Amino acid sequence: DMVMVKPALAYLDVIAEARAVVDVPLAAYHVSGEYAMVEAAAANGWLDGDAVGMEHLLSIRRAGADFVLTYLARRAAELLGS
């Protein structure tokens, strides 16, 4: 069993509240729209996509998620492995 919150960024407060009351793993889904927003802004040179993507994931974990499902997984693994 687990509890999943989606979309993750819009509901960081819900993740934190859920963490306080559930005793099962808490997942957060960083949805495709959140991913696409970062990718589009980075492609236009408006921000550092890697830095913002990692900040998204860190924020979700800080809110209390045990794990994050994300389209950024492969890139995050590359960044963390380097």
HTML snippet that shows the backbone in 3Dmol.js (N, CA, C, O; Angstrom):
<script src="https://3Dmol.org/build/3Dmol-min.js"></script>
<div id="view" style="width:600px;height:400px;position:relative"></div>
<script>
const pdb = `
ATOM      1  N   ASP A   1       0.829  -1.186   0.000  1.00  0.00           N
ATOM      2  CA  ASP A   1       0.000   0.000   0.000  1.00  0.00           C
ATOM      3  C   ASP A   1       0.871   1.245   0.000  1.00  0.00           C
ATOM      4  O   ASP A   1       2.002   1.222   0.485  1.00  0.00           O
ATOM      5  N   MET A   2       0.346   2.318  -0.539  1.00  0.00           N
ATOM      6  CA  MET A   2       1.009   3.618  -0.524  1.00  0.00           C
ATOM      7  C   MET A   2      -0.039   4.694  -0.757  1.00  0.00           C
ATOM      8  O   MET A   2      -1.169   4.416  -1.159  1.00  0.00           O
ATOM      9  N   VAL A   3       0.364   5.916  -0.497  1.00  0.00           N
ATOM     10  CA  VAL A   3      -0.443   7.090  -0.820  1.00  0.00           C
ATOM     11  C   VAL A   3       0.341   7.870  -1.856  1.00  0.00           C
ATOM     12  O   VAL A   3       1.546   8.071  -1.702  1.00  0.00           O
ATOM     13  N   MET A   4      -0.337   8.316  -2.920  1.00  0.00           N
ATOM     14  CA  MET A   4       0.321   9.118  -3.945  1.00  0.00           C
ATOM     15  C   MET A   4      -0.384  10.458  -4.073  1.00  0.00           C
ATOM     16  O   MET A   4      -1.613  10.539  -4.064  1.00  0.00           O
ATOM     17  N   VAL A   5       0.424  11.508  -4.192  1.00  0.00           N
ATOM     18  CA  VAL A   5      -0.089  12.861  -4.394  1.00  0.00           C
ATOM     19  C   VAL A   5       0.347  13.310  -5.781  1.00  0.00           C
ATOM     20  O   VAL A   5       1.516  13.188  -6.146  1.00  0.00           O
ATOM     21  N   LYS A   6      -0.609  13.835  -6.557  1.00  0.00           N
ATOM     22  CA  LYS A   6      -0.276  14.400  -7.859  1.00  0.00           C
ATOM     23  C   LYS A   6      -1.244  15.514  -8.193  1.00  0.00           C
ATOM     24  O   LYS A   6      -2.429  15.394  -7.882  1.00  0.00           O
ATOM     25  N   PRO A   7      -0.808  16.561  -8.795  1.00  0.00           N
ATOM     26  CA  PRO A   7       0.568  16.873  -9.143  1.00  0.00           C
ATOM     27  C   PRO A   7       1.362  17.284  -7.903  1.00  0.00           C
ATOM     28  O   PRO A   7       0.812  17.849  -6.957  1.00  0.00           O
ATOM     29  N   ALA A   8       2.626  16.998  -7.923  1.00  0.00           N
ATOM     30  CA  ALA A   8       3.453  17.185  -6.729  1.00  0.00           C
ATOM     31  C   ALA A   8       3.658  18.651  -6.354  1.00  0.00           C
ATOM     32  O   ALA A   8       3.439  19.027  -5.203  1.00  0.00           O
ATOM     33  N   LEU A   9       4.071  19.472  -7.297  1.00  0.00           N
ATOM     34  CA  LEU A   9       4.450  20.852  -6.943  1.00  0.00           C
ATOM     35  C   LEU A   9       3.288  21.684  -6.430  1.00  0.00           C
ATOM     36  O   LEU A   9       3.448  22.478  -5.504  1.00  0.00           O
ATOM     37  N   ALA A  10       2.140  21.506  -7.020  1.00  0.00           N
ATOM     38  CA  ALA A  10       0.979  22.295  -6.596  1.00  0.00           C
ATOM     39  C   ALA A  10       0.471  21.873  -5.224  1.00  0.00           C
ATOM     40  O   ALA A  10      -0.273  22.611  -4.579  1.00  0.00           O
ATOM     41  N   TYR A  11       0.873  20.690  -4.781  1.00  0.00           N
ATOM     42  CA  TYR A  11       0.350  20.150  -3.530  1.00  0.00           C
ATOM     43  C   TYR A  11       1.443  19.798  -2.530  1.00  0.00           C
ATOM     44  O   TYR A  11       1.328  18.802  -1.816  1.00  0.00           O
ATOM     45  N   LEU A  12       2.495  20.595  -2.467  1.00  0.00           N
ATOM     46  CA  LEU A  12       3.546  20.357  -1.475  1.00  0.00           C
ATOM     47  C   LEU A  12       2.982  20.393  -0.060  1.00  0.00           C
ATOM     48  O   LEU A  12       3.430  19.644   0.808  1.00  0.00           O
ATOM     49  N   ASP A  13       2.004  21.259   0.174  1.00  0.00           N
ATOM     50  CA  ASP A  13       1.372  21.321   1.499  1.00  0.00           C
ATOM     51  C   ASP A  13       0.597  20.045   1.801  1.00  0.00           C
ATOM     52  O   ASP A  13       0.580  19.585   2.942  1.00  0.00           O
ATOM     53  N   VAL A  14      -0.036  19.478   0.799  1.00  0.00           N
ATOM     54  CA  VAL A  14      -0.774  18.227   0.983  1.00  0.00           C
ATOM     55  C   VAL A  14       0.200  17.082   1.267  1.00  0.00           C
ATOM     56  O   VAL A  14      -0.078  16.214   2.095  1.00  0.00           O
ATOM     57  N   ILE A  15       1.334  17.086   0.580  1.00  0.00           N
ATOM     58  CA  ILE A  15       2.359  16.074   0.847  1.00  0.00           C
ATOM     59  C   ILE A  15       2.800  16.157   2.303  1.00  0.00           C
ATOM     60  O   ILE A  15       2.894  15.137   2.986  1.00  0.00           O
ATOM     61  N   ALA A  16       3.070  17.365   2.777  1.00  0.00           N
ATOM     62  CA  ALA A  16       3.504  17.545   4.171  1.00  0.00           C
ATOM     63  C   ALA A  16       2.429  17.086   5.154  1.00  0.00           C
ATOM     64  O   ALA A  16       2.737  16.423   6.144  1.00  0.00           O
ATOM     65  N   GLU A  17       1.186  17.432   4.889  1.00  0.00           N
ATOM     66  CA  GLU A  17       0.095  17.017   5.781  1.00  0.00           C
ATOM     67  C   GLU A  17      -0.104  15.503   5.744  1.00  0.00           C
ATOM     68  O   GLU A  17      -0.329  14.879   6.781  1.00  0.00           O
ATOM     69  N   ALA A  18      -0.021  14.919   4.562  1.00  0.00           N
ATOM     70  CA  ALA A  18      -0.175  13.468   4.436  1.00  0.00           C
ATOM     71  C   ALA A  18       0.947  12.745   5.169  1.00  0.00           C
ATOM     72  O   ALA A  18       0.719  11.725   5.819  1.00  0.00           O
ATOM     73  N   ARG A  19       2.153  13.276   5.060  1.00  0.00           N
ATOM     74  CA  ARG A  19       3.292  12.643   5.739  1.00  0.00           C
ATOM     75  C   ARG A  19       3.046  12.549   7.247  1.00  0.00           C
ATOM     76  O   ARG A  19       3.457  11.588   7.898  1.00  0.00           O
ATOM     77  N   ALA A  20       2.369  13.561   7.785  1.00  0.00           N
ATOM     78  CA  ALA A  20       2.117  13.610   9.229  1.00  0.00           C
ATOM     79  C   ALA A  20       1.068  12.601   9.681  1.00  0.00           C
ATOM     80  O   ALA A  20       1.005  12.274  10.866  1.00  0.00           O
ATOM     81  N   VAL A  21       0.245  12.101   8.763  1.00  0.00           N
ATOM     82  CA  VAL A  21      -0.867  11.244   9.194  1.00  0.00           C
ATOM     83  C   VAL A  21      -0.868   9.826   8.621  1.00  0.00           C
ATOM     84  O   VAL A  21      -1.655   8.994   9.073  1.00  0.00           O
ATOM     85  N   VAL A  22      -0.027   9.529   7.657  1.00  0.00           N
ATOM     86  CA  VAL A  22      -0.026   8.174   7.093  1.00  0.00           C
ATOM     87  C   VAL A  22       1.226   7.411   7.507  1.00  0.00           C
ATOM     88  O   VAL A  22       2.298   7.987   7.692  1.00  0.00           O
ATOM     89  N   ASP A  23       1.058   6.099   7.645  1.00  0.00           N
ATOM     90  CA  ASP A  23       2.179   5.240   8.023  1.00  0.00           C
ATOM     91  C   ASP A  23       2.596   4.309   6.892  1.00  0.00           C
ATOM     92  O   ASP A  23       3.275   3.309   7.123  1.00  0.00           O
ATOM     93  N   VAL A  24       2.194   4.634   5.685  1.00  0.00           N
ATOM     94  CA  VAL A  24       2.590   3.867   4.507  1.00  0.00           C
ATOM     95  C   VAL A  24       3.490   4.759   3.657  1.00  0.00           C
ATOM     96  O   VAL A  24       3.519   5.972   3.861  1.00  0.00           O
ATOM     97  N   PRO A  25       4.223   4.180   2.708  1.00  0.00           N
ATOM     98  CA  PRO A  25       5.058   5.008   1.843  1.00  0.00           C
ATOM     99  C   PRO A  25       4.242   6.102   1.150  1.00  0.00           C
ATOM    100  O   PRO A  25       3.113   5.879   0.711  1.00  0.00           O
ATOM    101  N   LEU A  26       4.842   7.278   1.068  1.00  0.00           N
ATOM    102  CA  LEU A  26       4.192   8.435   0.453  1.00  0.00           C
ATOM    103  C   LEU A  26       4.919   8.771  -0.843  1.00  0.00           C
ATOM    104  O   LEU A  26       6.103   9.109  -0.835  1.00  0.00           O
ATOM    105  N   ALA A  27       4.203   8.676  -1.947  1.00  0.00           N
ATOM    106  CA  ALA A  27       4.761   8.965  -3.264  1.00  0.00           C
ATOM    107  C   ALA A  27       4.241  10.303  -3.755  1.00  0.00           C
ATOM    108  O   ALA A  27       3.160  10.749  -3.370  1.00  0.00           O
ATOM    109  N   ALA A  28       5.026  10.930  -4.607  1.00  0.00           N
ATOM    110  CA  ALA A  28       4.600  12.163  -5.261  1.00  0.00           C
ATOM    111  C   ALA A  28       4.895  12.019  -6.751  1.00  0.00           C
ATOM    112  O   ALA A  28       5.961  11.540  -7.139  1.00  0.00           O
ATOM    113  N   TYR A  29       3.957  12.432  -7.568  1.00  0.00           N
ATOM    114  CA  TYR A  29       4.108  12.332  -9.014  1.00  0.00           C
ATOM    115  C   TYR A  29       4.363  13.723  -9.572  1.00  0.00           C
ATOM    116  O   TYR A  29       3.473  14.573  -9.591  1.00  0.00           O
ATOM    117  N   HIS A  30       5.598  13.942 -10.029  1.00  0.00           N
ATOM    118  CA  HIS A  30       5.993  15.172 -10.710  1.00  0.00           C
ATOM    119  C   HIS A  30       5.480  15.010 -12.138  1.00  0.00           C
ATOM    120  O   HIS A  30       6.147  14.394 -12.970  1.00  0.00           O
ATOM    121  N   VAL A  31       4.322  15.548 -12.423  1.00  0.00           N
ATOM    122  CA  VAL A  31       3.576  15.235 -13.644  1.00  0.00           C
ATOM    123  C   VAL A  31       4.213  15.831 -14.900  1.00  0.00           C
ATOM    124  O   VAL A  31       5.110  16.671 -14.822  1.00  0.00           O
ATOM    125  N   SER A  32       3.732  15.382 -16.048  1.00  0.00           N
ATOM    126  CA  SER A  32       4.308  15.793 -17.329  1.00  0.00           C
ATOM    127  C   SER A  32       4.254  17.299 -17.542  1.00  0.00           C
ATOM    128  O   SER A  32       5.165  17.864 -18.147  1.00  0.00           O
ATOM    129  N   GLY A  33       3.216  17.955 -17.064  1.00  0.00           N
ATOM    130  CA  GLY A  33       3.123  19.409 -17.223  1.00  0.00           C
ATOM    131  C   GLY A  33       4.203  20.146 -16.452  1.00  0.00           C
ATOM    132  O   GLY A  33       4.729  21.154 -16.923  1.00  0.00           O
ATOM    133  N   GLU A  34       4.536  19.649 -15.271  1.00  0.00           N
ATOM    134  CA  GLU A  34       5.612  20.257 -14.480  1.00  0.00           C
ATOM    135  C   GLU A  34       6.950  20.061 -15.189  1.00  0.00           C
ATOM    136  O   GLU A  34       7.776  20.973 -15.235  1.00  0.00           O
ATOM    137  N   TYR A  35       7.155  18.875 -15.735  1.00  0.00           N
ATOM    138  CA  TYR A  35       8.364  18.577 -16.495  1.00  0.00           C
ATOM    139  C   TYR A  35       8.438  19.448 -17.749  1.00  0.00           C
ATOM    140  O   TYR A  35       9.477  20.046 -18.028  1.00  0.00           O
ATOM    141  N   ALA A  36       7.345  19.522 -18.502  1.00  0.00           N
ATOM    142  CA  ALA A  36       7.318  20.282 -19.751  1.00  0.00           C
ATOM    143  C   ALA A  36       7.566  21.765 -19.512  1.00  0.00           C
ATOM    144  O   ALA A  36       8.214  22.426 -20.323  1.00  0.00           O
ATOM    145  N   MET A  37       7.060  22.284 -18.411  1.00  0.00           N
ATOM    146  CA  MET A  37       7.265  23.693 -18.075  1.00  0.00           C
ATOM    147  C   MET A  37       8.760  23.996 -17.915  1.00  0.00           C
ATOM    148  O   MET A  37       9.251  25.002 -18.428  1.00  0.00           O
ATOM    149  N   VAL A  38       9.472  23.133 -17.208  1.00  0.00           N
ATOM    150  CA  VAL A  38      10.911  23.324 -17.008  1.00  0.00           C
ATOM    151  C   VAL A  38      11.648  23.187 -18.334  1.00  0.00           C
ATOM    152  O   VAL A  38      12.505  24.009 -18.658  1.00  0.00           O
ATOM    153  N   GLU A  39      11.318  22.155 -19.098  1.00  0.00           N
ATOM    154  CA  GLU A  39      11.998  21.926 -20.373  1.00  0.00           C
ATOM    155  C   GLU A  39      11.790  23.083 -21.349  1.00  0.00           C
ATOM    156  O   GLU A  39      12.737  23.499 -22.017  1.00  0.00           O
ATOM    157  N   ALA A  40      10.579  23.603 -21.444  1.00  0.00           N
ATOM    158  CA  ALA A  40      10.290  24.705 -22.363  1.00  0.00           C
ATOM    159  C   ALA A  40      11.021  25.973 -21.948  1.00  0.00           C
ATOM    160  O   ALA A  40      11.586  26.667 -22.793  1.00  0.00           O
ATOM    161  N   ALA A  41      11.016  26.278 -20.672  1.00  0.00           N
ATOM    162  CA  ALA A  41      11.706  27.481 -20.195  1.00  0.00           C
ATOM    163  C   ALA A  41      13.211  27.355 -20.406  1.00  0.00           C
ATOM    164  O   ALA A  41      13.869  28.329 -20.771  1.00  0.00           O
ATOM    165  N   ALA A  42      13.754  26.170 -20.180  1.00  0.00           N
ATOM    166  CA  ALA A  42      15.190  25.958 -20.396  1.00  0.00           C
ATOM    167  C   ALA A  42      15.537  26.074 -21.876  1.00  0.00           C
ATOM    168  O   ALA A  42      16.566  26.651 -22.228  1.00  0.00           O
ATOM    169  N   ALA A  43      14.689  25.532 -22.742  1.00  0.00           N
ATOM    170  CA  ALA A  43      14.931  25.599 -24.185  1.00  0.00           C
ATOM    171  C   ALA A  43      14.942  27.035 -24.688  1.00  0.00           C
ATOM    172  O   ALA A  43      15.628  27.347 -25.662  1.00  0.00           O
ATOM    173  N   ASN A  44      14.190  27.908 -24.035  1.00  0.00           N
ATOM    174  CA  ASN A  44      14.163  29.322 -24.403  1.00  0.00           C
ATOM    175  C   ASN A  44      15.252  30.135 -23.717  1.00  0.00           C
ATOM    176  O   ASN A  44      15.358  31.343 -23.931  1.00  0.00           O
ATOM    177  N   GLY A  45      16.056  29.478 -22.898  1.00  0.00           N
ATOM    178  CA  GLY A  45      17.147  30.161 -22.214  1.00  0.00           C
ATOM    179  C   GLY A  45      16.709  30.990 -21.024  1.00  0.00           C
ATOM    180  O   GLY A  45      17.460  31.846 -20.558  1.00  0.00           O
ATOM    181  N   TRP A  46      15.516  30.753 -20.529  1.00  0.00           N
ATOM    182  CA  TRP A  46      14.978  31.549 -19.433  1.00  0.00           C
ATOM    183  C   TRP A  46      15.460  31.087 -18.072  1.00  0.00           C
ATOM    184  O   TRP A  46      15.412  31.845 -17.104  1.00  0.00           O
ATOM    185  N   LEU A  47      15.925  29.849 -17.990  1.00  0.00           N
ATOM    186  CA  LEU A  47      16.409  29.328 -16.711  1.00  0.00           C
ATOM    187  C   LEU A  47      17.323  28.137 -16.950  1.00  0.00           C
ATOM    188  O   LEU A  47      17.401  27.615 -18.062  1.00  0.00           O
ATOM    189  N   ASP A  48      18.003  27.721 -15.915  1.00  0.00           N
ATOM    190  CA  ASP A  48      18.865  26.543 -15.937  1.00  0.00           C
ATOM    191  C   ASP A  48      17.984  25.332 -15.636  1.00  0.00           C
ATOM    192  O   ASP A  48      17.618  25.096 -14.485  1.00  0.00           O
ATOM    193  N   GLY A  49      17.653  24.579 -16.655  1.00  0.00           N
ATOM    194  CA  GLY A  49      16.732  23.460 -16.505  1.00  0.00           C
ATOM    195  C   GLY A  49      17.193  22.419 -15.504  1.00  0.00           C
ATOM    196  O   GLY A  49      16.386  21.882 -14.745  1.00  0.00           O
ATOM    197  N   ASP A  50      18.494  22.129 -15.497  1.00  0.00           N
ATOM    198  CA  ASP A  50      19.010  21.148 -14.543  1.00  0.00           C
ATOM    199  C   ASP A  50      18.837  21.631 -13.112  1.00  0.00           C
ATOM    200  O   ASP A  50      18.391  20.875 -12.249  1.00  0.00           O
ATOM    201  N   ALA A  51      19.186  22.879 -12.860  1.00  0.00           N
ATOM    202  CA  ALA A  51      19.085  23.422 -11.497  1.00  0.00           C
ATOM    203  C   ALA A  51      17.633  23.484 -11.031  1.00  0.00           C
ATOM    204  O   ALA A  51      17.326  23.121  -9.895  1.00  0.00           O
ATOM    205  N   VAL A  52      16.751  23.940 -11.898  1.00  0.00           N
ATOM    206  CA  VAL A  52      15.338  24.053 -11.520  1.00  0.00           C
ATOM    207  C   VAL A  52      14.722  22.670 -11.339  1.00  0.00           C
ATOM    208  O   VAL A  52      13.958  22.450 -10.399  1.00  0.00           O
ATOM    209  N   GLY A  53      15.045  21.744 -12.224  1.00  0.00           N
ATOM    210  CA  GLY A  53      14.525  20.384 -12.088  1.00  0.00           C
ATOM    211  C   GLY A  53      14.955  19.745 -10.782  1.00  0.00           C
ATOM    212  O   GLY A  53      14.146  19.113 -10.102  1.00  0.00           O
ATOM    213  N   MET A  54      16.223  19.904 -10.425  1.00  0.00           N
ATOM    214  CA  MET A  54      16.705  19.336  -9.162  1.00  0.00           C
ATOM    215  C   MET A  54      16.056  20.034  -7.972  1.00  0.00           C
ATOM    216  O   MET A  54      15.781  19.393  -6.957  1.00  0.00           O
ATOM    217  N   GLU A  55      15.812  21.319  -8.082  1.00  0.00           N
ATOM    218  CA  GLU A  55      15.123  22.039  -7.003  1.00  0.00           C
ATOM    219  C   GLU A  55      13.689  21.537  -6.847  1.00  0.00           C
ATOM    220  O   GLU A  55      13.190  21.419  -5.727  1.00  0.00           O
ATOM    221  N   HIS A  56      13.034  21.245  -7.950  1.00  0.00           N
ATOM    222  CA  HIS A  56      11.690  20.660  -7.879  1.00  0.00           C
ATOM    223  C   HIS A  56      11.727  19.364  -7.075  1.00  0.00           C
ATOM    224  O   HIS A  56      10.937  19.172  -6.151  1.00  0.00           O
ATOM    225  N   LEU A  57      12.652  18.480  -7.438  1.00  0.00           N
ATOM    226  CA  LEU A  57      12.725  17.178  -6.769  1.00  0.00           C
ATOM    227  C   LEU A  57      13.094  17.323  -5.300  1.00  0.00           C
ATOM    228  O   LEU A  57      12.540  16.629  -4.447  1.00  0.00           O
ATOM    229  N   LEU A  58      14.021  18.217  -5.003  1.00  0.00           N
ATOM    230  CA  LEU A  58      14.402  18.455  -3.607  1.00  0.00           C
ATOM    231  C   LEU A  58      13.217  18.993  -2.811  1.00  0.00           C
ATOM    232  O   LEU A  58      13.000  18.580  -1.672  1.00  0.00           O
ATOM    233  N   SER A  59      12.460  19.899  -3.391  1.00  0.00           N
ATOM    234  CA  SER A  59      11.291  20.463  -2.706  1.00  0.00           C
ATOM    235  C   SER A  59      10.255  19.389  -2.385  1.00  0.00           C
ATOM    236  O   SER A  59       9.654  19.392  -1.311  1.00  0.00           O
ATOM    237  N   ILE A  60      10.058  18.488  -3.313  1.00  0.00           N
ATOM    238  CA  ILE A  60       9.088  17.412  -3.108  1.00  0.00           C
ATOM    239  C   ILE A  60       9.551  16.492  -1.982  1.00  0.00           C
ATOM    240  O   ILE A  60       8.752  16.098  -1.132  1.00  0.00           O
ATOM    241  N   ARG A  61      10.823  16.155  -1.974  1.00  0.00           N
ATOM    242  CA  ARG A  61      11.360  15.314  -0.895  1.00  0.00           C
ATOM    243  C   ARG A  61      11.289  16.039   0.446  1.00  0.00           C
ATOM    244  O   ARG A  61      10.926  15.441   1.458  1.00  0.00           O
ATOM    245  N   ARG A  62      11.636  17.328   0.455  1.00  0.00           N
ATOM    246  CA  ARG A  62      11.575  18.104   1.703  1.00  0.00           C
ATOM    247  C   ARG A  62      10.164  18.167   2.249  1.00  0.00           C
ATOM    248  O   ARG A  62       9.971  18.208   3.464  1.00  0.00           O
ATOM    249  N   ALA A  63       9.176  18.175   1.369  1.00  0.00           N
ATOM    250  CA  ALA A  63       7.782  18.213   1.814  1.00  0.00           C
ATOM    251  C   ALA A  63       7.384  16.913   2.507  1.00  0.00           C
ATOM    252  O   ALA A  63       6.425  16.886   3.278  1.00  0.00           O
ATOM    253  N   GLY A  64       8.127  15.826   2.230  1.00  0.00           N
ATOM    254  CA  GLY A  64       7.859  14.577   2.934  1.00  0.00           C
ATOM    255  C   GLY A  64       7.657  13.348   2.085  1.00  0.00           C
ATOM    256  O   GLY A  64       7.377  12.274   2.618  1.00  0.00           O
ATOM    257  N   ALA A  65       7.789  13.473   0.774  1.00  0.00           N
ATOM    258  CA  ALA A  65       7.604  12.301  -0.088  1.00  0.00           C
ATOM    259  C   ALA A  65       8.739  11.307   0.119  1.00  0.00           C
ATOM    260  O   ALA A  65       9.906  11.690   0.198  1.00  0.00           O
ATOM    261  N   ASP A  66       8.387  10.028   0.207  1.00  0.00           N
ATOM    262  CA  ASP A  66       9.401   8.982   0.304  1.00  0.00           C
ATOM    263  C   ASP A  66      10.050   8.722  -1.045  1.00  0.00           C
ATOM    264  O   ASP A  66      11.237   8.406  -1.122  1.00  0.00           O
ATOM    265  N   PHE A  67       9.270   8.856  -2.101  1.00  0.00           N
ATOM    266  CA  PHE A  67       9.833   8.729  -3.437  1.00  0.00           C
ATOM    267  C   PHE A  67       9.031   9.572  -4.413  1.00  0.00           C
ATOM    268  O   PHE A  67       7.875   9.922  -4.172  1.00  0.00           O
ATOM    269  N   VAL A  68       9.694   9.890  -5.536  1.00  0.00           N
ATOM    270  CA  VAL A  68       9.113  10.784  -6.534  1.00  0.00           C
ATOM    271  C   VAL A  68       9.107  10.071  -7.882  1.00  0.00           C
ATOM    272  O   VAL A  68      10.136   9.564  -8.327  1.00  0.00           O
ATOM    273  N   LEU A  69       7.963  10.035  -8.520  1.00  0.00           N
ATOM    274  CA  LEU A  69       7.874   9.555  -9.893  1.00  0.00           C
ATOM    275  C   LEU A  69       7.971  10.785 -10.781  1.00  0.00           C
ATOM    276  O   LEU A  69       7.197  11.729 -10.621  1.00  0.00           O
ATOM    277  N   THR A  70       8.919  10.783 -11.721  1.00  0.00           N
ATOM    278  CA  THR A  70       9.173  11.977 -12.507  1.00  0.00           C
ATOM    279  C   THR A  70       9.759  11.649 -13.869  1.00  0.00           C
ATOM    280  O   THR A  70      10.462  10.652 -14.038  1.00  0.00           O
ATOM    281  N   TYR A  71       9.458  12.501 -14.834  1.00  0.00           N
ATOM    282  CA  TYR A  71      10.071  12.405 -16.150  1.00  0.00           C
ATOM    283  C   TYR A  71      11.514  12.894 -16.105  1.00  0.00           C
ATOM    284  O   TYR A  71      12.257  12.706 -17.069  1.00  0.00           O
ATOM    285  N   LEU A  72      11.918  13.510 -15.017  1.00  0.00           N
ATOM    286  CA  LEU A  72      13.289  13.986 -14.835  1.00  0.00           C
ATOM    287  C   LEU A  72      14.213  12.905 -14.281  1.00  0.00           C
ATOM    288  O   LEU A  72      15.388  13.181 -14.036  1.00  0.00           O
ATOM    289  N   ALA A  73      13.727  11.701 -14.079  1.00  0.00           N
ATOM    290  CA  ALA A  73      14.497  10.667 -13.385  1.00  0.00           C
ATOM    291  C   ALA A  73      15.854  10.391 -14.031  1.00  0.00           C
ATOM    292  O   ALA A  73      16.872  10.370 -13.340  1.00  0.00           O
ATOM    293  N   ARG A  74      15.878  10.184 -15.326  1.00  0.00           N
ATOM    294  CA  ARG A  74      17.144   9.852 -15.983  1.00  0.00           C
ATOM    295  C   ARG A  74      18.147  10.997 -15.851  1.00  0.00           C
ATOM    296  O   ARG A  74      19.313  10.768 -15.531  1.00  0.00           O
ATOM    297  N   ARG A  75      17.696  12.228 -16.097  1.00  0.00           N
ATOM    298  CA  ARG A  75      18.604  13.379 -16.006  1.00  0.00           C
ATOM    299  C   ARG A  75      19.068  13.589 -14.566  1.00  0.00           C
ATOM    300  O   ARG A  75      20.238  13.896 -14.337  1.00  0.00           O
ATOM    301  N   ALA A  76      18.179  13.431 -13.601  1.00  0.00           N
ATOM    302  CA  ALA A  76      18.551  13.578 -12.192  1.00  0.00           C
ATOM    303  C   ALA A  76      19.599  12.540 -11.811  1.00  0.00           C
ATOM    304  O   ALA A  76      20.549  12.853 -11.093  1.00  0.00           O
ATOM    305  N   ALA A  77      19.434  11.306 -12.288  1.00  0.00           N
ATOM    306  CA  ALA A  77      20.414  10.258 -12.001  1.00  0.00           C
ATOM    307  C   ALA A  77      21.767  10.611 -12.602  1.00  0.00           C
ATOM    308  O   ALA A  77      22.802  10.394 -11.971  1.00  0.00           O
ATOM    309  N   GLU A  78      21.767  11.149 -13.811  1.00  0.00           N
ATOM    310  CA  GLU A  78      23.026  11.573 -14.433  1.00  0.00           C
ATOM    311  C   GLU A  78      23.692  12.664 -13.616  1.00  0.00           C
ATOM    312  O   GLU A  78      24.897  12.611 -13.371  1.00  0.00           O
ATOM    313  N   LEU A  79      22.917  13.654 -13.194  1.00  0.00           N
ATOM    314  CA  LEU A  79      23.475  14.767 -12.427  1.00  0.00           C
ATOM    315  C   LEU A  79      23.996  14.306 -11.070  1.00  0.00           C
ATOM    316  O   LEU A  79      25.053  14.757 -10.627  1.00  0.00           O
ATOM    317  N   LEU A  80      23.275  13.426 -10.419  1.00  0.00           N
ATOM    318  CA  LEU A  80      23.692  12.949  -9.103  1.00  0.00           C
ATOM    319  C   LEU A  80      24.880  12.000  -9.187  1.00  0.00           C
ATOM    320  O   LEU A  80      25.648  11.870  -8.234  1.00  0.00           O
ATOM    321  N   GLY A  81      25.025  11.341 -10.328  1.00  0.00           N
ATOM    322  CA  GLY A  81      26.137  10.411 -10.504  1.00  0.00           C
ATOM    323  C   GLY A  81      27.438  11.079 -10.894  1.00  0.00           C
ATOM    324  O   GLY A  81      28.499  10.460 -10.828  1.00  0.00           O
ATOM    325  N   SER A  82      27.368  12.343 -11.301  1.00  0.00           N
ATOM    326  CA  SER A  82      28.589  13.025 -11.762  1.00  0.00           C
ATOM    327  C   SER A  82      29.317  13.723 -10.650  1.00  0.00           C
ATOM    328  O   SER A  82      30.358  14.337 -10.883  1.00  0.00           O
TER     329      SER A  82
END
`;
const viewer = $3Dmol.createViewer("view");
viewer.addModel(pdb, "pdb");
viewer.setStyle({}, {cartoon: {color: "spectrum"}});
viewer.zoomTo();
viewer.render();
</script>
